[in-house]
Amino acid sequence: MSRLEAKKPSFCKSEPLTSERVRATLCVLKGILTSSYGPSGRLKQLHNGLGGCVCTTSQSSALLTNLSVTHPILKILTTSMQNHVSCFSDCGLFTAILCCNLIENVQRIGLMPTTVIKLNKHLLSLCTSYLQSEFCACRILVDFSSTQTLLCLVRSIVTSKPACMLTRQEIDHISALILRAFLLTIPENTKDCLILGKSIIVPLKGQRVTDSTVLPGILLEISEVQLMKILPIKKSDTFKVALFCASLSGDLSDTGEGTVVVSSGVSLENAVLDQLLNLGRQLVSDHIDLVICQKVVHPSLKQFLSMHRMIAIDRVGAALMEPLSKVTGTQPIGSLGSISPSSYGSVKDLCTEKFGFKHFLHLIPNEATICSLLLCNRNDTAWDELKLTCQTALHVLQLTIKEPSVLLGGGCTETHLAAYIRHKICNEPESILQDDGCTQTELQLLTEAFCSALESVAGSLEHDGGEILTDMKYGHFWSAQPESPSVVDWPDLLSRCGCGLYTSQEELRWSFLKSTRHPFAPQTCLPHEAVGSANNLTLDCFTAKLSGLQVAVETANLILDLSYIIEDKN
């Protein structure tokens, strides 16, 4: 077939980062991300001009999913961040802002990309080695004999999501529920490997946040009509359950390209209904108490089961089949033929519950690691954001089980790490200079660009024009109220550092974060007494932040190394 128009040549652009348009676009993206960062981050409304739902958020997963970018460089950056968030759920904004800062700072100093990439890799290696070392002063080992550290970690995540619209009391309530839900997924007896269960988030919109609760087992939503048909059942032993993934609606399955041959005088509908009723008779003879179907149950079969004091719940959906399988201890039944007795499962107890305006059938397991987090919020927008926050917190707790460490939050890890790298390079530059063959000036320029990028991430937490400082002993992040007097006694104006570990009443000296200062050695080896005395620390997930640091540097290196962009415009 001939073309309607001639094929256009590919568009080729050399040195893409030198383009003012690209720099301006990166600056806009950085502004969107930076202004969303932290507990006081500004909310963003994202919507399609053609219509559809409006997303109000400050979370990286929602922002990056709903932002439409067209330039190849922005696509590299956003795709890289989305991959990080899909794996770790947390620290997406940290990663993206740090990547933008690194690109911006490196462009200012004008070094060759090859030199920048080599030095960036060395500086990243210094960061990761220090954060994983025993003498790191911003890493805390998690003590699983106490829930204090885990609760601080969850509270830090919930507090950093302002679109959830929570009060302090509601933050404490939700944080405790998330931690409890996570603990219910941990099996009591484990031998070789730990296999965690699952927390199912059940929506209840239009209710108070403090009405949220956690229950062991599964909540199946039922209508008021169904509730009236369910008679109180009391049994001394367990309740037998039949779990179906096959449709019990009586509809014929799609035959595709084939044909169905039916004998004369035979009614397909009646034949299928007879098969369903035969199935019902077997369920009755096997003394089944509860029938759960992923799809639809035929009304006649429902009535038949109800007449024999059996509960039938249909349309539970595919998402609940795996948790239901774990709770009942059986695999879903996929056919309408004869059922083996071993195909049935059981639950410890059945009861009905009412929360708000919804009715539920509560399946209480024997020993399953499945629980239901009944999540309430005042409106749809706030509930969607809270659901995403709970999913993030639960995933972060799972990561913390694998790597039992957390990092100090509130910008303190970034400023401490910047102080450590500056001092390390200032006092021990020989190894890098010998390995990479760069000059002392190039090393100093790039070290300052790297450390400044880290400090700028911490500075992004301040959105109200307050003064940003760092102390010269621990290298932690401090923020003062805006419009501070020109002559000020900082201990009187400051209270605690960003992570909440240190107070301003100690013998400390402060410096403005973006001012020029001589490199100093921040105190390493975090004192145990300081950690034990702090009850309300701001913490970050160790695994997510370490990965975010690596992804940010590697993505920045990739973008800085781009010499050409070739686009097919056809």
HUKANOR-V237242 format. One record per run of one state. SS is the DSSP state (2 for helix, 1 for strand, 0 for the rest). FROM is the first residue (numbers start at 1). LEN is the number of residues. If there is no record, write none. Layout:
ss;from;len
SS;FROM;LEN
SS;FROM;LEN
//
This chain:
ss;from;len
0;1;10
1;11;4
0;15;1
2;16;3
0;19;1
2;20;15
0;35;9
1;44;3
0;47;8
1;55;3
0;58;2
2;60;7
0;67;5
2;72;17
0;89;3
2;92;18
0;110;3
2;113;19
0;132;7
1;139;3
0;142;6
2;148;12
0;160;2
2;162;3
0;165;3
2;168;17
0;185;13
1;198;8
0;206;3
2;209;3
0;212;1
1;213;4
0;217;1
1;218;5
0;223;1
2;224;6
0;230;9
1;239;6
0;245;3
1;248;1
0;249;19
2;268;18
0;286;4
1;290;4
0;294;3
1;297;1
0;298;1
2;299;9
0;308;3
1;311;3
0;314;4
2;318;11
0;329;4
1;333;1
0;334;7
2;341;3
0;344;1
1;345;3
0;348;1
1;349;7
0;356;2
1;358;7
0;365;5
1;370;8
0;378;2
2;380;23
0;403;2
1;405;4
0;409;3
2;412;16
0;428;2
2;430;7
0;437;3
2;440;20
0;460;8
1;468;4
0;472;5
1;477;3
0;480;10
2;490;4
0;494;2
1;496;1
0;497;6
1;503;1
0;504;6
1;510;3
0;513;15
2;528;6
0;534;5
1;539;3
2;542;19
0;561;3
1;564;4
0;568;3
//
